[in-house]
């Protein structure tokens, strides 16, 4: 997954957040993280890891793009440039910042070599000309695809330049799976960040190429709670400004966007702390001690675990899972007022499912279905709840109903296959997994599940092919490697 860290103004703690999340994921989660310093006017991620300019002797992002320009100019009809010729960053371009004992690591793709006069080199590069006239768009799309599936990294973090500039469309629209937008409590930050998020959501590339959701996670930083009511006012303004991002994650939560963002804010806000602000360094270390709930660093952990790790493991973020039982009173209020009943019962089911109370979840999904029988999401979630209770027969019926309503419901086909596998009906499972793959050929989980079903039928040759396909899509898919062995 690729994450771009953006702020409209400097001094809000954007790079500080990036560096500390990278350190947490490396030391606490054994993750391999690549940092790309795309803050070209003021590159400096290396300083967070004890490096100085003189320590960065490798080439960097600008040099990588210049290498592609040279390749493209040297190509001819007789000797065309192919994908196999394109350069993925290698040891000539990457600087290792951290190698942890647990196997985690942090590497850096710098802006360029930080030798005397390097700013002239950076400023001379014309991004518009590169993208529009020198087929740089072709290379960047290829690079994005390679970074997403690179077997050497679990995460790619891009540190983007502030404001709106020639390459913000690349950093914020083309490259990332998620934009983490960091704002300080003032109108200039809020308004500027809103302009960028609007640009991301309405970009032609987003509309044409993002079949998945354009995730935007707003983070409020530098809030000094010493000022009490004034601090609370800016928190409330943050919720007012950015509540529109909640339906991007989960459309069904739109009526409660402000309430949900307020809950998320409590888990993600980076309050001002003079001790931690002084020197702005990384605070997560090799010892990886448990963090107390009162620790200033706890919200760094919340962002890493509840958002980034959830995205890494599941491919999406469940806001219902994050807000948990805090939403239950809101849904009950709607029911009491006889308002939006199918939505309220469905949301209540999701809340109980997030608490692993599947019996109550099933009751509420069924009520939602009684009100709106064609609500395919309710049938699908009902199937999940039955599956988690090991009632596989009922799960199959629910998944099948969801598919009858929405035949291209890829997740329902995959889960239907899992339910058939649990019933040891592997032929039916294979058929369902194959349907899921037909709809979404790059779903590594569906290929993995298909491999399991073939294995259970003792069709080892087909199992190998399926596991290998899962690994081709997700090279770091440990379970698939294990089963392939």
C-alpha positions, 0 to 999 in steps of 0.5 A: 500500500502507498500512503501520501502524507500531505499538509497545506502548510508547513510546521504542522507535524506531517513529516514527524508523523510519517517518520514515527509511523514508519518507526512504529511499524518497523519496530512493533510490527516487523514491517518493511517501509520505503520512504520517498522524499517528494518534499522537493523544496525542503527534503529532510526525512533522513534527519529523523533517523540520525542522518545528515545530508553528507550521509545521503550518497545515493541517487534519488527520485529526480535521478530516477526520472531523468534515467527514464527520460534518457531511456525514452529518448534513446528508444526507436521503432527498431529498439522500443522501450519495454517494461522490462527495460524500466528501472525500479529503485535499486541499491544505487537509489536507496539509503537504508535508515533502519535495519531492525533485529526483528526483520523490519527495515526502513529505506529511503528514496531521497530527492537526489544526492544531497551534495552541494548545489543539489537544490539547483538540480531539483529546481531544474527538473520540469515535472509538467514537461516530464509528465505531459511531453516526455511520457513520464506518466507512463513511467510513473504509472508503472512505478506505482504498480511496482511499488504496490506489489514490491515484495521488499516493502509492506508500506510506501510512505510519500512525503508530499510538498505543501500547498498545490504545485506542479507535482501534487497531482502525482503525489496525491492523485496518481500514486497513493492508496490513501492520503493522510492529510495533516492540518493545524488548528487554523482556517488557512490550514483547514481551507487549504486542505479542503481544496486539496481533498476536493482536487483529489476526489474530483480528479479525472484520474480518480474518477476513471481509475479508482474503482476502489475508494479514494481514501482520505484520512484527516489528522488534526495536529498541534492542538494545545489543550491548555487553552481549553474552550478555544482548543475545543472550538477548533476540534469542533471546526475540524469535525465540521470541515472534514465530516465529508470524508466519513462516507468515503470510508462507509456510505452508510455512516453518512447521517452520522458523519460528524459524530463518527469523525468526532470519535475518530478524532479522539483516537487520532488527534496529535495534541501539542506536547512541548517535550515531544515537539522539541527537536521533533525526533522519532520516539519508537525504538528497538525495545518496543515497550507497550504504550500506556493509554495516557501516553502522548504516543498512543494516538500514533499507535492508533493511526498505525494499527487501526488504520494502516495495519487494517488497510494492509491486512484487509485492503479496506478500513472498517469504520464500524469496527473502529467506532464500536459500541459508541454508535449503538446509542445513535442507532437506537435513537433513530429506531425510537424516533422511527427514522431511517429504520433499515439504515439504523438496524443495519448499522446496529448489526454492524456495531454488534458484529464489531463487538463480536456479538453475532447473535444480536448482529443477526437479529438486527440484520434480519430486521433491516432485511424485513424493511428493505429485502433488496439490501444486498449489504445486509444479506452479505453481513448476515452471512458473515455473522452466521459464518462466524457462529459456524452456522455455515448452511445459513451463511450460504443462504445469506451469501446466495441471496446477496448474489441474487440481488447483486450478481457481481458482488465479488466479496459475496462470491469469495465468502460463499466459497469459504462457506462451502469449503467449511461444509467440505463441499469443495466443488461448489467452493471452487465454482464460487472462488472462480466466479470471484476471480472472474469479477476481480482477477487480482484478488489474492485472497480468492486465489489463495482460497481457491488453492486451499479448495483444490488442495482439499480435493487432493488436486495438488497441481491446481493448488500450486497454480492457484497459490502461485497466482496469489503470490504473483499478485501479493509477493509478501503473502506469507500464508500462500508461500507456506501453503505452496510449500 
